[in-house]
Amino acid sequence: MNELVVFTGRANPNLAKKICDYLQVESGQAVVGNFPDGETRIKIERDVRGKDVFLIQPTCSDVNDSIMELLIMIDSFKRASASRITACIPYFGYARQDRKDEGRVPITAKLVANLIARAGADRVLTMDLHAAQIQGFFDIPVDHLNASPVLDAFFRELGHPTEDIVVVSPDEGSIKRAASHAKTIGGNLAIIDKRRYGNRVEQENLIGGPIEGKICYIFDDMISTAASICGAARVVHNLGAKEICIGATHGIFCGDAIKQLSEIPLQQIVVTDTIPLPEEKQLPNIKVLTVAPLIGEAIRRIHFNESLSKLFKEVAIWSH
């Protein structure tokens, strides 16, 4: 194939640098800024004619600016005659609006998928979508990675005895994810019964266990306001859990999430670097794992038309 070239927007340049280091390539040069009135200004400063271009740009805060930047850069590559453009979106924003569950609401995940394809992307590489069916919203190929090999390798290295571990799903929607982690890490599975009453959410009952004296690992795809995962942590704490560790792919930490997390006795809060973690959102017990080797290897395999499914059978190599 033609030469592989990696570019990045402003959303997460540190992750892009780590990916380039893994691939042993230099990041493509581009001017990414704003006009005086706030419009996004892009100029690609490297020849991409006939190249296999990968653009690293999670659509994280500010979400709308990141999406616009992504679209304009894709359009720039298309008009510069790139051979293939892969939008590498480690965190896909607007994924929570994936269905019309009441009248007069949009399906924004589909809208953003349409925009990315219409801008000129040939394929998408993303990680841990909030709902896996969003892959079907795209009219172009989607490679959907998950960070479970990275998270599982870290939790296995903690060295807790399997008989002391309980993997907890914070709600019914995360059961499949929790079961997958339990299969790899070991331990029993428990599920928090979360019920929504209008704008109020209650998490009181637990299915499975027992919890008393156990080490609980709670997994979710993202920590946004932290309400769900903190509610689950309170339940297992009240039931006598000896230690509580939580893990998620995307550490959004918006609103008063950091305050909530600091008020619960958590041994570990583990997230990945799909989203940059600013200094004001850091806590002593937050551990950030990098997914750069995992994404980098996926990029390499896409470039050489190799299988991605083998990535998830190689858990040990993603432990650092």
C-alpha positions in Angstrom: 0.0 0.0 0.0 1.0 3.6 -0.2 2.8 5.3 2.7 1.0 5.5 6.1 0.7 9.0 7.5 -0.7 9.9 10.9 -2.2 13.4 11.7 -3.8 14.8 14.8 -6.1 17.6 15.7 -6.1 19.5 19.0 -8.3 17.1 20.9 -5.6 14.7 22.2 -2.2 15.4 20.7 -0.4 13.4 23.5 -2.2 10.2 22.5 -1.4 10.8 18.9 2.3 11.2 19.7 2.3 7.9 21.6 0.7 6.2 18.7 3.3 7.7 16.3 6.0 6.5 18.6 4.6 3.0 18.6 4.4 3.0 14.8 7.8 4.7 14.5 6.5 7.4 12.2 6.5 11.1 12.4 3.2 13.0 12.9 2.1 14.7 9.8 2.4 18.5 10.0 -0.8 20.7 9.9 -1.8 24.1 11.0 -4.8 23.9 13.2 -6.1 27.1 14.7 -8.9 29.6 14.6 -9.8 32.7 12.7 -10.4 35.8 14.7 -14.2 35.2 14.7 -13.7 31.6 16.1 -14.0 29.6 12.9 -11.7 26.6 12.7 -8.7 27.1 10.3 -6.9 24.1 8.9 -3.9 23.8 6.5 -2.2 20.5 5.8 1.5 21.1 5.4 2.5 17.7 4.2 1.8 16.2 0.8 -0.8 13.5 1.2 -1.5 12.7 -2.4 -1.9 8.9 -2.7 -1.2 8.4 1.0 -3.0 6.2 3.5 -4.0 8.9 6.1 -5.1 8.2 9.7 -6.5 11.2 11.6 -6.4 10.9 15.4 -9.2 13.0 16.9 -11.5 12.0 19.8 -14.6 14.1 19.9 -14.1 15.2 23.5 -14.5 18.5 25.2 -15.2 20.9 23.7 -17.2 18.3 21.8 -18.6 20.5 19.1 -15.2 22.1 18.3 -13.6 18.7 18.1 -16.2 17.4 15.7 -15.9 20.4 13.5 -12.2 20.2 13.5 -12.4 16.5 12.5 -14.8 17.2 9.6 -12.7 20.1 8.2 -9.5 18.0 8.4 -11.1 15.1 6.6 -12.3 17.5 3.9 -8.8 18.9 3.6 -7.3 15.4 3.1 -10.0 14.5 0.6 -9.4 17.6 -1.5 -5.6 16.9 -1.3 -6.2 13.5 -3.0 -5.4 11.2 -0.1 -5.7 7.6 -1.2 -7.7 6.6 1.9 -8.8 8.5 5.0 -9.4 6.7 8.3 -11.0 8.8 11.1 -9.5 7.4 14.3 -11.9 8.5 17.0 -10.9 6.9 20.3 -13.9 8.6 22.0 -17.0 9.1 19.9 -19.2 12.0 21.2 -22.9 12.2 20.9 -23.1 8.4 21.2 -25.6 8.5 24.1 -28.3 9.9 21.7 -28.6 6.7 19.7 -32.4 6.2 19.6 -35.6 8.1 19.6 -37.1 7.1 22.9 -39.6 9.9 23.0 -41.2 12.4 20.7 -39.3 15.3 19.0 -35.8 14.2 19.9 -32.9 13.6 17.4 -30.8 10.6 16.8 -27.5 12.6 17.0 -25.2 9.6 16.8 -26.6 8.9 13.3 -26.3 12.5 12.3 -22.6 12.7 13.4 -21.9 9.4 11.6 -23.5 10.8 8.4 -21.3 14.0 8.7 -18.1 12.0 9.0 -18.9 9.9 6.0 -20.1 12.9 3.9 -17.0 14.8 4.8 -14.9 12.2 3.0 -13.8 9.5 5.5 -13.3 6.1 4.0 -13.4 4.2 7.3 -13.6 4.8 11.1 -11.5 3.3 13.9 -13.1 3.9 17.3 -13.0 2.4 20.8 -15.8 1.4 23.2 -18.8 3.0 21.7 -21.5 3.7 24.3 -23.8 1.4 22.3 -22.2 -1.2 19.9 -25.1 -0.8 17.4 -23.8 2.7 16.5 -21.4 0.9 14.1 -24.5 0.3 11.9 -25.2 4.0 11.7 -22.1 4.4 9.4 -22.3 3.8 5.7 -18.5 3.1 5.7 -16.5 0.4 7.4 -16.1 0.7 11.2 -13.4 -1.0 13.2 -14.6 -1.1 16.8 -11.9 -1.7 19.4 -12.4 -2.1 23.1 -10.0 -1.3 25.9 -10.7 -4.5 27.9 -7.3 -6.0 27.2 -5.6 -2.9 28.7 -7.9 -2.7 31.7 -7.9 -6.5 32.3 -4.1 -6.7 32.2 -3.8 -3.9 34.8 -6.3 -5.5 37.2 -4.8 -8.9 36.9 -1.4 -7.4 37.9 -2.9 -6.2 41.1 -2.6 -9.8 42.2 -5.8 -10.2 44.2 -6.8 -13.8 44.8 -9.6 -14.9 42.4 -11.8 -16.1 45.2 -11.8 -12.6 46.8 -12.9 -10.8 43.6 -16.4 -9.8 42.6 -16.8 -8.0 39.3 -19.8 -5.6 39.5 -22.0 -4.3 36.7 -23.3 -0.8 37.7 -26.5 -1.4 35.8 -28.3 -3.9 33.7 -26.9 -2.4 30.5 -23.3 -3.2 31.4 -23.9 -6.9 32.3 -22.2 -8.1 29.1 -19.2 -5.9 29.7 -18.8 -7.0 33.3 -19.2 -10.7 32.4 -16.4 -10.3 29.9 -14.1 -8.8 32.4 -15.0 -11.5 35.0 -14.2 -14.2 32.4 -10.7 -12.8 31.9 -9.8 -11.6 35.5 -11.7 -14.2 37.4 -14.1 -13.9 40.4 -17.8 -13.8 40.8 -20.3 -11.5 39.0 -22.7 -9.2 40.6 -25.3 -6.7 39.2 -26.6 -3.5 40.6 -30.4 -3.0 40.2 -30.6 0.6 39.0 -34.1 2.1 38.5 -35.0 5.5 37.1 -37.9 7.5 38.4 -38.2 10.6 36.2 -35.0 12.5 36.8 -34.2 10.4 39.9 -32.1 7.3 39.9 -32.0 4.7 42.7 -29.4 2.0 43.2 -30.3 -0.1 46.1 -30.5 -3.8 45.3 -27.7 -6.2 44.3 -28.0 -9.4 42.3 -25.3 -11.9 43.0 -22.4 -11.7 45.4 -21.7 -12.1 48.3 -20.0 -8.7 48.7 -18.9 -8.6 52.4 -15.2 -8.9 52.8 -14.7 -9.0 49.0 -12.7 -6.9 46.6 -15.1 -5.3 44.1 -14.1 -4.3 40.6 -16.8 -2.0 38.9 -16.5 -1.5 35.2 -18.3 0.9 32.8 -17.6 2.3 29.3 -17.3 5.9 30.5 -17.3 8.0 33.7 -19.2 11.2 32.8 -21.0 12.7 35.8 -19.9 9.6 37.8 -23.5 9.3 39.2 -24.0 5.7 38.1 -20.6 4.3 39.1 -20.5 6.2 42.4 -24.0 4.9 43.2 -22.8 1.3 42.5 -19.7 1.9 44.7 -21.9 3.1 47.6 -24.0 0.0 47.3 -21.1 -2.4 47.6 -19.5 -0.3 50.3 -22.6 -0.4 52.4 -22.7 -4.2 51.8 -19.3 -4.5 53.4 -16.8 -4.6 50.4 -13.2 -4.7 51.7 -11.8 -2.8 48.7 -13.4 -1.0 45.7 -11.7 -0.4 42.4 -13.5 1.1 39.4 -12.4 1.0 35.7 -13.6 2.7 32.6 -12.4 3.4 29.1 -13.3 7.1 28.8 -12.7 9.4 31.8 -14.9 12.4 30.9 -15.3 13.6 34.5 -17.8 16.4 33.8 -19.9 18.4 36.4 -19.1 17.4 39.9 -17.7 14.0 39.0 -14.3 14.5 40.7 -16.0 15.7 43.9 -18.2 12.6 44.0 -15.3 10.3 43.3 -13.3 11.9 46.1 -16.0 11.3 48.6 -16.1 7.5 48.2 -13.4 5.2 49.6 -12.0 3.9 46.3 -8.6 2.2 46.1 -8.2 2.7 42.4 -10.0 4.8 39.7 -8.6 3.4 36.4 -9.3 5.1 33.0 -7.5 5.2 29.7 -6.0 8.1 27.7 -8.7 8.2 25.0 -9.5 11.5 26.6 -6.8 13.8 28.0 -7.0 14.3 31.8 -6.3 17.9 32.8 -4.5 18.7 36.0 -7.6 20.0 37.8 -9.4 16.7 37.3 -6.6 14.5 38.8 -6.9 12.6 42.1 -4.1 10.6 43.9 -6.0 7.4 43.2 -6.7 8.0 39.5 -4.5 5.8 37.2 -4.4 6.6 33.5 -3.5 3.6 31.2 -2.5 4.3 27.6 -4.3 2.6 24.7 -1.7 4.0 22.3 -0.1 0.5 21.5 -3.5 -1.0 21.0 -4.7 1.7 18.6 -1.2 1.8 17.0 -1.3 -1.9 16.3 -4.8 -1.6 14.9 -3.6 1.2 12.6 -0.7 -1.0 11.4 -3.0 -3.9 10.7 -5.5 -1.8 8.9 -2.7 -0.4 6.7 -1.4 -3.8 5.8 -4.9 -5.4 5.5 -4.4 -7.8 8.5 -6.9 -9.1 11.0 -7.9 -7.1 14.0 -9.6 -9.9 15.9 -6.3 -11.3 17.1 -5.6 -8.1 19.1 -8.1 -9.2 21.8 -6.4 -12.6 22.2 -3.1 -11.0 23.1 -4.0 -9.6 26.6 -0.6 -9.9 28.1 1.2 -7.5 25.7 -1.1 -4.6 26.6 -0.2 -4.6 30.3 2.1 -1.6 30.1 
